[in-house]
Structures are given as C-alpha cells and as structure tokens.
Amino acid sequence: MTDEIELTPEPKILIESLRDIGYSFESALADVIDNSITANASTINIMALPVNDSFKVAILDDGNGLDRESLLRAMRLGSSNPRDERAIGDLGRFGLGLKTASFSQCRRLTVASRRDGQTSAFTWDLDTVVRENSWSVLERTDYNEIFGYDTLPENGTLVLWEKVDCLTGDNGSGRVDYDRVISEAQDHLSLVFHRFLSKEKGTPNLSISFNGRGLEPLDPFNMSNDATQASPEEIVCPGVTLRSFTLPHISTYADKAAYERYGLRGGYLRNQGVYLYRAKRLIIFGTWFGLAKKTALTQLTRVKIDIGTDQDETWKIDVKKVSAQMPEVVRKRVKALIQAIGAPSRKVYSRRGARLTSPDVYPIWTRSENGEKTTYGINMEHPLVRAFGDELDDSLRNRFSSLMAFIGSMLPTEALFYDISNDADAVESQRLSHDDFATNARTFYAAIMQFKDEEGAIESMRSIEPYRSRWNETLSALGIEEL
C-alpha cells in the first residue's frame, strides 16, 4: 500500500532559485519581446534608464492587449503547456518566459495591459513573496503611479521592471556601466530580430526603439553584399531547412568599421558556425554543435538553419530559448556537409596565402611541402635580397647568407598560430617607414629592370605588395608618372 503525500514547493525558496536560471539582460529582454510579437505588436518601445536612484526598464507594445482574466492567467508561473500545439508565429513555449526572464533581472515585475480601452494591472513583488511565503500577486488600480503607463495605447501591454539588481558590467568604478549594457542589448536585439526588422517576407511588420533609438536589422550573413557567397537553400528533413554562407573578406570592404560590424561581438572567429532560427527568431548562433572546431580558415563560414515551433521537442529548446540539441538526422547531414560548407571560407585565405608565396609575385618568403611538413624560409633569390648580396665581398656574402638562414629559422610559428587562431584579420606585418619604403622601391625597381623593360617593371610592381597598396608612394619614390 502506498500513500500520496503532496509536497508543495515553498514560494520563498523556489522564487529565489528561479532568478538564477541563467538569463542575461539582453536575452531576458528578447524573451519579453517574444510575447509582444506573439500579441501581434507592430511597434515596441523600450525604455531603460535610472529613475529616482533606481534603474527601471519598461517594454511597451501596441499588441492585442489582455483583459483582466487573461492577464491574471498570464502572470501565473507555467501559464501554458509546452506540449500544446502552437500557432506558426507563436514565439512562446513554456508559459514561463515573461516571469522567469523578468525575475532574473528585477525583484518587482508589473504588467499593465489595455484591451478595448479596459485596463488591468498586476505586480509580482518578490520581497512580498519571500516575506509572506505565498504565491500572491498585487492587483493594481493606481495606474498613474506605474512608470510608463501614460504611454499605453488603446490596445497594448506594458512590462515594467523595478528593483533591477542583476545587471553586470563593472566600468572600473564599482558601478554598473549602464551605457555599455544598453549598447550591447541594442546590438543583440538588432541581431536576434533582424528578419522582423528588415520586414522579411512572412514576418510581421515590426519596429523596435530603444531609448529613442530605432533599431536597424543586423543581418549576420551580410546578404546585401555582392561578395557574400551563398548556397541554395536545402530541406534537410521535414520542417528543417539549411543554407550556408561565406562572408566577404576584409579586403572587399571600403572601411574596417563595416567589416567589424558583421563580425558581431567577439569577432568572426568566435561567431562562425550555425545560426538557428525558430519561427525566424534567432535563438542560437556561433556554434558548430560539437561537429567541428572553430578555426581561422573557417571563420567566414555561417550556416542558417530554420525550424518551426513544431520542432521544439525534437530540438529540446530550453525555457530561455538560448540552448538546443541538434537532432541526429540533422547532425548526420550537417556532419556530411561540414567540409563543403567550410571550403569557400578556407579558399579565401588559401588563395591569399598562395599569392603571397607564388614565384610570380617575388615573395620574400618561400614555402615548400615535404610529406606532412610545410617549411617557410627567406627567399635568397628575391631581387632585394640578391641585389644586396651581390654588393658584398665573398666573406660578407657568406655571413649575410648565414644571417638570412638564421632569421628564416626563427619564424615565430607558435605565436603566429595563436594570433591567427584568435583573429586572422587582426594580424599584419610591420609597416615600412616612408624613407625605408622609398629606398627599397628604388632598389627593387633597379633589380628587375635587368630582366624587364620600364613598362614591364612598373606592371610587376603594381601587382605585388608592398607596392600595390602604396602605389602613389611607389611612383613618387621612382620619380616617374603613371604609364
């Protein structure tokens, strides 16, 4: 014989535990915005600012709004069954997101909603829950005392965070760097909801403003750039589509700022990999799901995978919508494609490396392969090196050759590997001073004039570094005009 014993969780203990579920400020905001999108909002305004020595966050939308009973039900923890079938555009799942996201950032959550001119408002005050050890919400009628209430439209909802106490980001003074927290949140929302903000076909018409700044979509695939390489979209299995992209190399951008924008926070190396979208909302990005290592040669590769809300169980989407498990059928397909997916990105860097060691461009470094080893050394036949050696007597020429061999043997491979693995595009050669550049340009020109006419020598120099990128300086050093 067995007896059933009811073990009701203690509110004051469970509510504090729920606060540590793992949201960041930006992911918590995104979860609240999901509710606004599900409510058919077209405009979302976010205000995050210090008020009366406290930091408050208000998220206001012009969605459908809720009547009193619907709002009270929405304030309940676990207000919907995650296994219920959802509408195509419903971004919720567990009925926990609004509450757990908010509790992770603040100790006082107020939701005010208006539908057809009728207003309702309730407040979760965690200090009250802990003090009374009771799952009790406060019904509000003092609407004018609710921050942001005066901007609530005829139909819409206001989510207000007060007693915000979980922000991180020390600026060195022991205080939260609010400017950085807000800036990073703005960038995050521009990325997560970029397909909505860009009015992609099949998404609702949506605009988001944050502290008065209208958010612009941040497309991680930079599809507006003609240099972006994209594969055809592929149906991996029912409900799952895949498309791979190779982003443009830094050399194709007019300025470095534009290039860095699409690298996202942390840069290209960190953000390569799969970008998983659920109902066109980005939920996970910058991961290979354990199928491949992040390398400098594949840092320009990104893969877009689209799933619908009916795939939540299969992908094991968590309550925060920032974690998932790739189903085996998709893993097998992606694993089979992984080499082909990364090939275009590797080719971008491989082609650049090949050009730098090709005999046709007078490389200062030679590259040779012997079995599994690749060896780099100084090219003693380079026109500048050879011209200098020819001016030396036999004794000095031998010492010079030994010195060049010594320098070549000291190539800092470990340091280069570390730096390139972290950010290949941040590694560059030492820049020659104007005088050194001019001297070497004249010496190089004189050396190759032994084999070419003037026009041929100029054309050769125009196609190789460092002269190509400093062409006007090269012509000035040679004292000639463009041919």
TIRO-177821 format. One line per field, with one value per residue (C-alpha): x, y, z; residue in three letters. Coordinates in steps of 0.001 Angstrom, whole numbers. Layout:
% residues N
u: (X, ...)
v: (Y, ...)
w: (Z, ...)
rest: (ALA, ...)
This chain:
% residues 483
u: (0, 1310, 218, 377, 1966, 1672, 4944, 4123, 7287, 7949, 7448, 10261, 12800, 11622, 11247, 14870, 16010, 14102, 16115, 19282, 18005, 20712, 19295, 21460, 19949, 19738, 18296, 15684, 14622, 14376, 12116, 9716, 9696, 8666, 5393, 4837, 5373, 3004, 440, 710, 2528, 3878, 5721, 7774, 9334, 11950, 12994, 15928, 17167, 17924, 14873, 14996, 18262, 16946, 17280, 13942, 13139, 9825, 8834, 5728, 3905, 815, -270, -3694, -3633, -5234, -8407, -8247, -8718, -6269, -3646, -4076, -3627, -518, 1009, 822, 4068, 3617, 674, 706, 1558, 4825, 3408, 339, 377, 1271, 418, 3116, 4217, 3857, 7329, 6423, 6620, 6548, 4413, 7390, 9392, 7829, 8110, 11466, 13116, 11851, 12645, 16195, 16727, 14442, 12604, 9449, 7546, 4452, 2404, -300, -2448, -5266, -7794, -10636, -9994, -10218, -7067, -5787, -2506, -792, 2553, 4824, 6895, 9463, 10132, 6432, 6525, 9545, 8171, 4726, 5938, 2954, 2340, 462, 334, -826, -3699, -3089, -5606, -3157, -2385, -907, 1753, 3011, 6053, 5320, 1554, 822, 2104, -36, -2104, -5781, -4661, -1288, 836, 3449, 6030, 7870, 10982, 11740, 14307, 16665, 19525, 21139, 22951, 26630, 29296, 31660, 33224, 36090, 34370, 32497, 29268, 27401, 28396, 24821, 25883, 27700, 24882, 22328, 24533, 25150, 21432, 20580, 23042, 21714, 18094, 19099, 20619, 18029, 15060, 16814, 14438, 11455, 13106, 14047, 10423, 11380, 8534, 6476, 7306, 5035, 5730, 7780, 9775, 11684, 13018, 15368, 15754, 14569, 16926, 15229, 16946, 18268, 18439, 21862, 21997, 24768, 25052, 25520, 23345, 23231, 26963, 27581, 30762, 28844, 28736, 25556, 24478, 20938, 18509, 18200, 15476, 17417, 14301, 10640, 10462, 14204, 15936, 19631, 21663, 25377, 27140, 30727, 31118, 33338, 36995, 38088, 39802, 36388, 35179, 35610, 36324, 37214, 34189, 31777, 33745, 33803, 30046, 29334, 31915, 29472, 30554, 33662, 34650, 34458, 36356, 34002, 30812, 31349, 29057, 25328, 22669, 19477, 16166, 12866, 9917, 12510, 13656, 17384, 17792, 21326, 24325, 28048, 28278, 29136, 27193, 30384, 30679, 33768, 36365, 36375, 39413, 40715, 40282, 36540, 35842, 33907, 31502, 27988, 25103, 21459, 19069, 15335, 12912, 9281, 7646, 6572, 10242, 10675, 10530, 12833, 15443, 14917, 14581, 15065, 12942, 15391, 15470, 19279, 20041, 19130, 20249, 20624, 18592, 20577, 19117, 20273, 23641, 24380, 23538, 25498, 28458, 28449, 28363, 30823, 33830, 31924, 30397, 33809, 35580, 34725, 35964, 39184, 39696, 39529, 42560, 44280, 44209, 45710, 48436, 49185, 49559, 51994, 54295, 53945, 57174, 55271, 54993, 58621, 57880, 60284, 59266, 59430, 57030, 57787, 55986, 57774, 55401, 53326, 55618, 55396, 58556, 58926, 62208, 63626, 63884, 67544, 66608, 64293, 65521, 66165, 67992, 70014, 70924, 72232, 74207, 75802, 77302, 79174, 82548, 82742, 83299, 80431, 78178, 78629, 77911, 74846, 73551, 74041, 72199, 69252, 69121, 69128, 66296, 64318, 64689, 63255, 59802, 57538, 55124, 53543, 52846, 51524, 49264, 47866, 47248, 45750, 43514, 42113, 41625, 43377, 42443, 43986, 47450, 49507, 53103, 55202, 54734, 57812, 58631, 58421, 62217, 62740, 59909, 61294, 64819, 63564, 61231, 64133, 66369, 63675, 62931, 66609, 66960, 64055, 64979, 67756, 65090, 62209, 61637, 60320, 56659, 57088, 58885, 56134, 53385, 55172, 55453, 51849, 50680, 52680, 52952, 54003, 53973, 50404, 48804, 51148, 51143, 51270, 54151, 55890, 55641, 56875, 59894, 60769, 60286, 58064, 54482, 51814, 52396)
v: (0, 3439, 6885, 10056, 12957, 16416, 18369, 21918, 23933, 26792, 30065, 31980, 29267, 28488, 32131, 32889, 29758, 30809, 34016, 32065, 30245, 31868, 34823, 37759, 41254, 41113, 37577, 38495, 41489, 39292, 36854, 39644, 40912, 37421, 37930, 41265, 39689, 36846, 39505, 40971, 44136, 46291, 48796, 48056, 50825, 50026, 52493, 51593, 54394, 55441, 56937, 58227, 56454, 53206, 51546, 50852, 49067, 49444, 47435, 48848, 47373, 48089, 44457, 42947, 43596, 41382, 41559, 41116, 37344, 36721, 38947, 37262, 33877, 35154, 36219, 32625, 30643, 27995, 29654, 27335, 23724, 23445, 20375, 22160, 22840, 26468, 28843, 29270, 32679, 31973, 32519, 31342, 27806, 27129, 29979, 30885, 33280, 36581, 35777, 33994, 36482, 39377, 37794, 37147, 40902, 42544, 41957, 43778, 42995, 44912, 44127, 46569, 45760, 47507, 45954, 47881, 50714, 48497, 48444, 45799, 45623, 43163, 43202, 40418, 41765, 39145, 40757, 40270, 36645, 35923, 37772, 36132, 32854, 32968, 32976, 36251, 38991, 42532, 43859, 47475, 50273, 53140, 53213, 56706, 55539, 52924, 54175, 54343, 53898, 57291, 55995, 52830, 52798, 51843, 48239, 47142, 45955, 47456, 45277, 47145, 46008, 47743, 46968, 45860, 44242, 41664, 43772, 43018, 45116, 46951, 50020, 50060, 52312, 49506, 50554, 49060, 50539, 51227, 52710, 49508, 47254, 49214, 49379, 45617, 44960, 47155, 45242, 41910, 42761, 44088, 40665, 38378, 40056, 41152, 39247, 41012, 44441, 44010, 43113, 39777, 38101, 36013, 38073, 40660, 44340, 45278, 48248, 48416, 51549, 51505, 54712, 56621, 54894, 52962, 49584, 48643, 44984, 43335, 40529, 38100, 36808, 40265, 39196, 42741, 42482, 41151, 39451, 37166, 33596, 31610, 28060, 27169, 26519, 22821, 20877, 18650, 16923, 17892, 21224, 21945, 23997, 24825, 27352, 28115, 31452, 32596, 36206, 38654, 39053, 42310, 43359, 43780, 46425, 50163, 50626, 48410, 49508, 47972, 44721, 44585, 45216, 41892, 40130, 40739, 40991, 38854, 38820, 36412, 33528, 33360, 33803, 31241, 28235, 27526, 30235, 28528, 30295, 29294, 30889, 33278, 34463, 33815, 31681, 30220, 31341, 30906, 27171, 24044, 21878, 19894, 18857, 20939, 23152, 26891, 27742, 30856, 29238, 28741, 31964, 33433, 30483, 30738, 28319, 29333, 26649, 27375, 25389, 25931, 25964, 22358, 21337, 22377, 18850, 17444, 20163, 20302, 24088, 25321, 27860, 30709, 29811, 30007, 26281, 23400, 19919, 19153, 16037, 13086, 13232, 16860, 16145, 13450, 15739, 18718, 16488, 15179, 18739, 20291, 20112, 21502, 24205, 25432, 25089, 28566, 30261, 28232, 29064, 32803, 32515, 29749, 31832, 34776, 32539, 31069, 34526, 35590, 32614, 32401, 32910, 35324, 37919, 37868, 36531, 37331, 34004, 30618, 27794, 24120, 20913, 17722, 14952, 16217, 19196, 22678, 24765, 28535, 30299, 33561, 33696, 34412, 34969, 37866, 40902, 42995, 40227, 39211, 42819, 43429, 40185, 40993, 44166, 42208, 40516, 36761, 36840, 39224, 37451, 34175, 35877, 37544, 34190, 32645, 35562, 35220, 31469, 32132, 34689, 32295, 29511, 31741, 32202, 32556, 29795, 29284, 32975, 33333, 30311, 31711, 35194, 33973, 31490, 34312, 36824, 36278, 39706, 41491, 40136, 42337, 42972, 45824, 48916, 50355, 53995, 56360, 56552, 52782, 52164, 54599, 53131, 49572, 50557, 52070, 49057, 46604, 48560, 48636, 44895, 43801, 46303, 43824, 41459, 43728, 46985, 50023, 49241, 45592, 46569, 49041, 46496, 43897, 46285, 47368, 43780, 42936, 44069, 46334, 48463, 47732, 49136, 52171, 52805, 56605, 56470, 53941, 56195, 59144, 57151, 56165, 59713, 58659, 59317, 56694, 54979)
w: (0, -872, 235, -1805, 5, -1504, -1462, -2393, -3095, -727, -2598, -865, -1765, -5300, -6352, -5453, -7314, -10422, -10510, -11261, -14340, -16479, -18397, -19396, -19541, -23333, -23522, -20906, -22992, -26089, -24243, -23266, -26853, -27988, -26122, -27865, -31289, -30424, -29438, -32979, -31924, -34740, -32525, -29409, -27321, -24677, -22004, -19771, -17559, -13983, -12252, -8672, -7846, -9341, -12732, -14412, -17642, -19456, -22548, -24207, -27210, -29286, -29498, -28855, -25130, -22463, -20455, -16683, -16580, -19417, -17798, -14421, -16108, -17921, -14587, -13330, -13409, -16108, -17826, -20849, -21650, -23653, -25430, -26725, -30457, -31119, -33894, -36548, -35273, -31539, -30071, -26564, -25272, -21530, -20240, -18055, -20223, -19174, -15482, -15321, -17697, -15607, -12223, -13411, -13678, -11117, -7837, -8868, -12074, -13133, -16207, -17263, -20268, -22042, -24376, -25977, -23540, -20411, -18282, -15872, -13969, -11628, -9807, -8658, -5743, -4801, -1428, -616, -1830, 385, 3401, 3272, 1724, -605, -4363, -4236, -6853, -6228, -8300, -9181, -9618, -9042, -12752, -12764, -10297, -12774, -14699, -18426, -18022, -19603, -22970, -23029, -26257, -26667, -27095, -25816, -22903, -20615, -18871, -16131, -14271, -10987, -8320, -11105, -9223, -11507, -14082, -14623, -16304, -13974, -15605, -13104, -10582, -8862, -10574, -13485, -16835, -17957, -21286, -22254, -21009, -23053, -26160, -26098, -25599, -28591, -30786, -29527, -30326, -33766, -34443, -32833, -34529, -37727, -40000, -38426, -38510, -42176, -42967, -44488, -46331, -43933, -40830, -39201, -39776, -36689, -35426, -32143, -30499, -27516, -25505, -28546, -30972, -33755, -34121, -37554, -38588, -38262, -40831, -39749, -43334, -44897, -47812, -49225, -50021, -53543, -52314, -49936, -51240, -50533, -51286, -52412, -49565, -48771, -46968, -44560, -43232, -42815, -41003, -41204, -43920, -44241, -46190, -45894, -46372, -46793, -45740, -47694, -46791, -45135, -48377, -50060, -47584, -48019, -44307, -41368, -39305, -41812, -41786, -37976, -37757, -39418, -37275, -34377, -30758, -30308, -33975, -36889, -35292, -32334, -34366, -37127, -37227, -37093, -36728, -35580, -36161, -34574, -36387, -37933, -34499, -33886, -30783, -31001, -33031, -33360, -32615, -34570, -32075, -31458, -35113, -35932, -34305, -34815, -36916, -38608, -42006, -41495, -39639, -42573, -42656, -41218, -41640, -41344, -40101, -39930, -37789, -36832, -33396, -34007, -33719, -30050, -28647, -31322, -30794, -26994, -26940, -23360, -21486, -22228, -25927, -25889, -25823, -28118, -29137, -32814, -33724, -35025, -38533, -38850, -37214, -39772, -42665, -41312, -40497, -44056, -45377, -42939, -45244, -48201, -46010, -44836, -48171, -49579, -46401, -46428, -50093, -49378, -47099, -49069, -52249, -50391, -48953, -52369, -53902, -51200, -51901, -55685, -57702, -59928, -57153, -55934, -52422, -49617, -48048, -49724, -48933, -49534, -48611, -47633, -46656, -43711, -43078, -44592, -44375, -44698, -45330, -46663, -50454, -51212, -54885, -54075, -56100, -52982, -51118, -54150, -55043, -51535, -51505, -54866, -53385, -50705, -50919, -50517, -46764, -46024, -48536, -46649, -43336, -44873, -46158, -42712, -41095, -43502, -42852, -39104, -39375, -41559, -38988, -36263, -37786, -34672, -35699, -32267, -31736, -35287, -34874, -31612, -33019, -36297, -34486, -32358, -35193, -38506, -39840, -36854, -37713, -40012, -41000, -39687, -41836, -43552, -42877, -45861, -46249, -45971, -48398, -50966, -50717, -51178, -54033, -55970, -55283, -56331, -59497, -60454, -59820, -62031, -64768, -65586, -66906, -67957, -69783, -67906, -68597, -67561, -64343, -63418, -64107, -61973, -59036, -59417, -58798, -55660, -52072, -50505, -53655, -54751, -51589, -51598, -55334, -55369, -52908, -55169, -58238, -56220, -54978, -58541, -59794, -62683, -63734, -64336, -67655)
rest: (MET, THR, ASP, GLU, ILE, GLU, LEU, THR, PRO, GLU, PRO, LYS, ILE, LEU, ILE, GLU, SER, LEU, ARG, ASP, ILE, GLY, TYR, SER, PHE, GLU, SER, ALA, LEU, ALA, ASP, VAL, ILE, ASP, ASN, SER, ILE, THR, ALA, ASN, ALA, SER, THR, ILE, ASN, ILE, MET, ALA, LEU, PRO, VAL, ASN, ASP, SER, PHE, LYS, VAL, ALA, ILE, LEU, ASP, ASP, GLY, ASN, GLY, LEU, ASP, ARG, GLU, SER, LEU, LEU, ARG, ALA, MET, ARG, LEU, GLY, SER, SER, ASN, PRO, ARG, ASP, GLU, ARG, ALA, ILE, GLY, ASP, LEU, GLY, ARG, PHE, GLY, LEU, GLY, LEU, LYS, THR, ALA, SER, PHE, SER, GLN, CYS, ARG, ARG, LEU, THR, VAL, ALA, SER, ARG, ARG, ASP, GLY, GLN, THR, SER, ALA, PHE, THR, TRP, ASP, LEU, ASP, THR, VAL, VAL, ARG, GLU, ASN, SER, TRP, SER, VAL, LEU, GLU, ARG, THR, ASP, TYR, ASN, GLU, ILE, PHE, GLY, TYR, ASP, THR, LEU, PRO, GLU, ASN, GLY, THR, LEU, VAL, LEU, TRP, GLU, LYS, VAL, ASP, CYS, LEU, THR, GLY, ASP, ASN, GLY, SER, GLY, ARG, VAL, ASP, TYR, ASP, ARG, VAL, ILE, SER, GLU, ALA, GLN, ASP, HIS, LEU, SER, LEU, VAL, PHE, HIS, ARG, PHE, LEU, SER, LYS, GLU, LYS, GLY, THR, PRO, ASN, LEU, SER, ILE, SER, PHE, ASN, GLY, ARG, GLY, LEU, GLU, PRO, LEU, ASP, PRO, PHE, ASN, MET, SER, ASN, ASP, ALA, THR, GLN, ALA, SER, PRO, GLU, GLU, ILE, VAL, CYS, PRO, GLY, VAL, THR, LEU, ARG, SER, PHE, THR, LEU, PRO, HIS, ILE, SER, THR, TYR, ALA, ASP, LYS, ALA, ALA, TYR, GLU, ARG, TYR, GLY, LEU, ARG, GLY, GLY, TYR, LEU, ARG, ASN, GLN, GLY, VAL, TYR, LEU, TYR, ARG, ALA, LYS, ARG, LEU, ILE, ILE, PHE, GLY, THR, TRP, PHE, GLY, LEU, ALA, LYS, LYS, THR, ALA, LEU, THR, GLN, LEU, THR, ARG, VAL, LYS, ILE, ASP, ILE, GLY, THR, ASP, GLN, ASP, GLU, THR, TRP, LYS, ILE, ASP, VAL, LYS, LYS, VAL, SER, ALA, GLN, MET, PRO, GLU, VAL, VAL, ARG, LYS, ARG, VAL, LYS, ALA, LEU, ILE, GLN, ALA, ILE, GLY, ALA, PRO, SER, ARG, LYS, VAL, TYR, SER, ARG, ARG, GLY, ALA, ARG, LEU, THR, SER, PRO, ASP, VAL, TYR, PRO, ILE, TRP, THR, ARG, SER, GLU, ASN, GLY, GLU, LYS, THR, THR, TYR, GLY, ILE, ASN, MET, GLU, HIS, PRO, LEU, VAL, ARG, ALA, PHE, GLY, ASP, GLU, LEU, ASP, ASP, SER, LEU, ARG, ASN, ARG, PHE, SER, SER, LEU, MET, ALA, PHE, ILE, GLY, SER, MET, LEU, PRO, THR, GLU, ALA, LEU, PHE, TYR, ASP, ILE, SER, ASN, ASP, ALA, ASP, ALA, VAL, GLU, SER, GLN, ARG, LEU, SER, HIS, ASP, ASP, PHE, ALA, THR, ASN, ALA, ARG, THR, PHE, TYR, ALA, ALA, ILE, MET, GLN, PHE, LYS, ASP, GLU, GLU, GLY, ALA, ILE, GLU, SER, MET, ARG, SER, ILE, GLU, PRO, TYR, ARG, SER, ARG, TRP, ASN, GLU, THR, LEU, SER, ALA, LEU, GLY, ILE, GLU, GLU, LEU)
